[in-house]
């Protein structure tokens, strides 16, 4: 079934470069916007979204009013709701117009039809595997190396993910997120070095409203081992996956992985029923 959704390089070449996976992903974005009406309209609508930036001195937070994204940001992710709907990332449930490119013969790189950014990808597992990062973190690293113009991110099943029933990552063009442009400043002036040697560096930043841990290294194995250690230390007594969001990017032969631990899935204002309800 998945093979029917794969767009061949000869067809993709009509829309841009196909020299490598990174270039193919960008060309896929062009192709889908031009051949899939839903995607074309929603990416065009990004020109009309409203944003507002709040400054906190040494960093900023940008909010976005994006009506088409509401179906994802407000999606019900409880067990009952998920069991009562078809998985919208499963290959057999994708729209006819939606096509993608293969990664590692097990992931399908797709254009997200309800974007937050001008280039917004969803990378979904071909088999119906629940959202879970521990055994798939190495895939995330390899994906960010192959998509070297992108930042790959993972939302945990209780961290803003609207499809916890199927393993997937997302990706946007590098420097689309404020943390990317602010990272060097935060590292130089507001971070604590937790560990450093010739292979790896680990820092923590607390003075950022959303605290994070960052790992920088050229060594794939070192990063994987350290991530698994952090994962186990953050793991709750219930045995569930730690509540966290993860960013991964690859530049100058080094990975940078940023981990945002979280306390809850949604703020209390999300559950209000009056005018103060906030998404």
HUVENTA-V947956 format. One record per helix or strand. SS is the DSSP state (H for helix, E for strand). FROM is the first residue (numbers start at 1). TO is the last residue. If there is no record, write none. Layout:
((SS	FROM	TO) (SS	FROM	TO))
This chain:
((H	2	5) (E	6	6) (H	9	12) (H	21	35) (H	37	48) (E	50	55) (E	60	65) (H	67	73) (H	79	83) (H	91	93) (E	100	103) (E	107	111) (E	120	125) (H	137	146) (E	150	155) (E	168	173) (H	178	189) (E	191	196) (E	200	205) (E	212	217) (H	220	234) (E	244	251) (E	254	261) (H	268	271))
